[in-house]
Amino acid sequence: MTPQWQTGRVTVLVAGDVSPGLLGFIVVALIGVALYILIKSMNKQMSKIQVPRATDIDDKKAE
């Protein structure tokens, strides 16, 4: 355990005493899983979009 110095009522922590711990890891992991699901859903929705091709546009102009 690293030492902590107390100056009056303020406790000064040494730079390695504070870490995100398990809760921080779980939050970051959940954000990663949510991002993966959102990107997968976006790709599915984007594949449903039908973009008109140049030949389709030229055919409509010819009519």
JORAWO-V421840 format. One record per backbone hydrogen bond with DSSP energy under -1.0 kcal/mol. NH is the residue of the N-H (numbers start at 1). CO is the residue of the C=O. If there is no record, write none. Layout:
# JORAWO-V421840
NH;CO
NH;CO
This chain:
# JORAWO-V421840
5;12
7;10
10;7
12;5
16;14
17;14
24;20
25;21
26;22
27;23
28;24
29;25
30;26
31;27
32;28
33;29
34;30
35;31
36;32
37;33
38;34
39;35
40;36
41;37
42;38
43;39
44;40
45;41
46;42
47;43
57;53
58;54
59;55
60;56
61;57
62;58
